Amino acid sequence: MEYFDKIAPRYDEWYKTKVGRYVDKTEKRLVFSMIKTKSGKALDLGCGTGNYTLELYKRGFEVVGVDVSEEMLKIARKKLPNVKFIRADAYSLPFEDNTFDLVLSITMFEFIHRPEKALGEIYRVLKPGGEAIIGTMNGRSLWFLFKRLKSLFVETAYRYARFYTPRELERLMKEVGFRDVESRGIIYFPSFFPFLGLAEKLDQKFSDKLKNFGAFIVVRGVKGD
């Protein structure tokens, strides 16, 4: 938490860089292509500076953002003064059972130690038939290897991260009780790849077939009725 408090402004500025814009656009395209819920109450869990909270708000959801970093939340609140942001952790969510139609959690699971407990809380606060969307970095991708190597020499968030494969996340979701579990992946080249136009075409074409090698993976599951 202390680390994310420290880097909050820098983290938010990254989305304005060339690579940041490309990654954000590409990941959002995949995430929102997998979401079947089109309206209702949404929870952005591990919302950071509100990047996905803002997108959910624009799409008409009644959204709440949750994060453990107060500095991240300060930035998020400035972007969305009409949205409720709550400082809380993923292991004990301050919501009643069956509250949300959608729970979205993007790049949070890398930084928690008990994914089963967090998924149990997500399952609890979802309404029957509600869906969960989990997005994380992939432990098998070229981007992952680059991030790991970089973190040996420069302190980055990925020094503290745990990475998953699509199969691992699917298994965790099924064990909690989610049904109709599916996954896809995207972004097949590390951040220094110079041909972003080519990368984008490959991303769109192979997000299903090569999901095990995408830098970013998304897993979707539905709470049983």
Phi and psi in degrees as a GROMACS rama.xvg file:
@    title "Ramachandran Plot"
@    xaxis  label "Phi"
@    yaxis  label "Psi"
@TYPE xy
-60.9635  -39.1299  GLU-2
-63.4439  -44.2254  TYR-3
-70.3437  -31.2441  PHE-4
-60.4077  -41.0762  ASP-5
-68.8565  -37.737  LYS-6
-97.3967  4.43951  ILE-7
-50.268  -51.0939  ALA-8
-62.9896  -40.7996  PRO-9
-66.501  -38.9821  ARG-10
-59.7881  -44.7394  TYR-11
-68.6936  -36.3054  ASP-12
-67.93  -26.8624  GLU-13
-58.1368  -33.1343  TRP-14
-66.1144  -12.2189  TYR-15
-93.695  -7.69604  LYS-16
-77.5105  166.604  THR-17
-60.0714  -48.564  LYS-18
-66.0893  -41.9645  VAL-19
-59.6119  -43.0566  GLY-20
-64.1496  -42.1881  ARG-21
-64.252  -48.2221  TYR-22
-62.1012  -45.4894  VAL-23
-61.4218  -47.1907  ASP-24
-61.8413  -43.6767  LYS-25
-68.1321  -44.2883  THR-26
-66.0261  -42.2427  GLU-27
-64.3625  -36.8591  LYS-28
-58.878  -43.4303  ARG-29
-69.6744  -47.2861  LEU-30
-56.9  -50.5286  VAL-31
-78.456  -16.1727  PHE-32
-72.9684  -21.7788  SER-33
-94.714  -16.9019  MET-34
-78.2957  123.347  ILE-35
-92.7465  -26.6524  LYS-36
-70.9211  130.379  THR-37
-110.707  -9.68728  LYS-38
-161.009  172.892  SER-39
112.27  -159.974  GLY-40
-90.0313  130.996  LYS-41
-127.633  143.426  ALA-42
-113.973  124.041  LEU-43
-98.5296  99.9628  ASP-44
-93.5536  122.331  LEU-45
76.6986  47.1331  GLY-46
-71.75  -16.5944  CYS-47
58.9886  -128.728  GLY-48
-89.0229  12.9364  THR-49
91.1326  19.078  GLY-50
-59.662  -52.1998  ASN-51
-80.5955  -27.2451  TYR-52
-58.9083  -44.3758  THR-53
-61.2616  -42.6411  LEU-54
-65.531  -41.2144  GLU-55
-64.0939  -40.4174  LEU-56
-62.0841  -43.5622  TYR-57
-62.1295  -30.5949  LYS-58
-86.4746  4.78568  ARG-59
94.5943  7.12145  GLY-60
-77.2522  149.332  PHE-61
-85.7144  97.0842  GLU-62
-109.624  147.062  VAL-63
-124.376  136.553  VAL-64
-107.454  137.007  GLY-65
-129.629  135.397  VAL-66
-156.21  159  ASP-67
-88.7208  -15.7005  VAL-68
-93.5807  114.874  SER-69
-67.0813  -33.7222  GLU-70
-68.4013  -37.9493  GLU-71
-62.5253  -44.2393  MET-72
-65.5571  -32.8552  LEU-73
-59.2384  -41.7437  LYS-74
-68.7292  -41.8704  ILE-75
-61.0515  -41.0779  ALA-76
-65.3951  -32.3447  ARG-77
-67.5858  -35.0362  LYS-78
-71.4223  -37.8285  LYS-79
-133.46  75.0061  LEU-80
-64.8466  -17.9103  PRO-81
-94.0535  1.3092  ASN-82
-104.57  142.843  VAL-83
-81.7826  124.918  LYS-84
-118.505  131.983  PHE-85
-125.297  133.771  ILE-86
-85.7323  115.345  ARG-87
-162.365  164.763  ALA-88
-105.186  163.675  ASP-89
-73.8072  -12.5018  ALA-90
-85.8504  -14.201  TYR-91
-149.193  78.7328  SER-92
-75.1851  135.904  LEU-93
-83.6001  50.1824  PRO-94
-135.046  152.875  PHE-95
-76.5496  164.78  GLU-96
-58.1499  148.199  ASP-97
58.5603  45.7558  ASN-98
-94.8022  -38.2497  THR-99
-112.759  146.584  PHE-100
-82.4884  -26.2186  ASP-101
-145.646  134.473  LEU-102
-121.519  123.577  VAL-103
-115.451  130.457  LEU-104
-138.269  108.703  SER-105
-113.763  125.217  ILE-106
49.4281  44.5104  THR-107
-109.368  -37.3438  MET-108
-63.919  -21.9743  PHE-109
-61.8448  -23.5823  GLU-110
-114.747  17.9727  PHE-111
-117.607  154.019  ILE-112
-98.0982  -17.843  HIS-113
-127.286  76.1036  ARG-114
-61.5911  -32.8415  PRO-115
-63.2148  -39.7427  GLU-116
-68.4491  -41.219  LYS-117
-63.9387  -41.7042  ALA-118
-65.9964  -35.1454  LEU-119
-62.4711  -38.7782  GLY-120
-68.4175  -40.0526  GLU-121
-60.2577  -45.1563  ILE-122
-61.5103  -41.1655  TYR-123
-62.4685  -45.3031  ARG-124
-82.6278  -10.3229  VAL-125
-76.998  145.691  LEU-126
-72.686  153.012  LYS-127
-54.4742  130.449  PRO-128
86.5037  -6.56159  GLY-129
-72.8682  160.541  GLY-130
-119.982  149.181  GLU-131
-114.609  136.766  ALA-132
-123.032  118.125  ILE-133
-115.342  123.959  ILE-134
-118.455  129.168  GLY-135
-142.698  169.044  THR-136
-73.8277  147.938  MET-137
-95.7169  128.16  ASN-138
-68.7743  -6.56008  GLY-139
-109.22  2.23208  ARG-140
-88.8539  161.294  SER-141
-62.5556  -37.5328  LEU-142
-61.8415  -42.0377  TRP-143
-57.7723  -46.8034  PHE-144
-61.762  -41.2697  LEU-145
-63.1161  -44.7369  PHE-146
-63.4911  -40.6643  LYS-147
-63.8249  -44.9449  ARG-148
-63.5259  -44.4096  LEU-149
-60.0363  -39.7995  LYS-150
-68.6445  -14.8641  SER-151
-70.757  -27.0514  LEU-152
-110.716  -27.359  PHE-153
-128.874  134.467  VAL-154
-69.4161  117.1  GLU-155
-130.481  168.946  THR-156
-59.4164  -28.6683  ALA-157
-75.587  -9.37991  TYR-158
-64.658  -27.0843  ARG-159
-104.985  8.07116  TYR-160
-93.541  154.313  ALA-161
-116.773  128.132  ARG-162
-106.666  152.893  PHE-163
-123.074  161.77  TYR-164
-101.826  162.266  THR-165
-55.6085  -41.4149  PRO-166
-64.0967  -38.904  ARG-167
-64.165  -44.2053  GLU-168
-68.0456  -39.0565  LEU-169
-59.3962  -44.3383  GLU-170
-62.688  -43.7633  ARG-171
-60.7959  -41.6508  LEU-172
-67.8938  -40.5999  MET-173
-65.5807  -37.2009  LYS-174
-64.9933  -31.9713  GLU-175
-73.5916  -26.9606  VAL-176
128.79  -2.50743  GLY-177
-66.7286  145.488  PHE-178
-116.771  172.539  ARG-179
51.8133  40.5101  ASP-180
-75.614  131.866  VAL-181
-144.026  159.057  GLU-182
-144.179  154.309  SER-183
-143.606  163.888  ARG-184
-135.23  162.219  GLY-185
-158.102  163.39  ILE-186
71.6728  99.2966  ILE-187
-104.12  -1.70274  TYR-188
-126.816  146.835  PHE-189
-67.6633  170.13  PRO-190
-64.2767  -20.7082  SER-191
-88.3775  1.1992  PHE-192
-62.413  125.192  PHE-193
-82.5018  -14.6619  PRO-194
-106.308  77.6424  PHE-195
-67.6715  -30.0105  LEU-196
-62.837  -45.4465  GLY-197
-64.6334  -42.4835  LEU-198
-59.9028  -40.6121  ALA-199
-65.2502  -39.7138  GLU-200
-63.4946  -43.0262  LYS-201
-66.7778  -38.1848  LEU-202
-57.2275  -47.9207  ASP-203
-67.772  -32.8177  GLN-204
-78.9351  -33.1775  LYS-205
-117.284  17.6494  PHE-206
-63.0111  -23.413  SER-207
-95.212  -48.5737  ASP-208
-67.5372  -34.6799  LYS-209
-113.307  32.2936  LEU-210
-60.2838  -28.6454  LYS-211
-68.4729  -14.4687  ASN-212
-114.011  -1.98012  PHE-213
-69.7746  144.736  GLY-214
-65.8278  -31.2777  ALA-215
-119.875  127.467  PHE-216
-120.723  145.302  ILE-217
-125.902  129.469  VAL-218
-120.146  133.953  VAL-219
-119.635  140.218  ARG-220
-145.851  158.015  GLY-221
-119.434  137.048  VAL-222
-76.2563  133.694  LYS-223
-64.4523  152.811  GLY-224
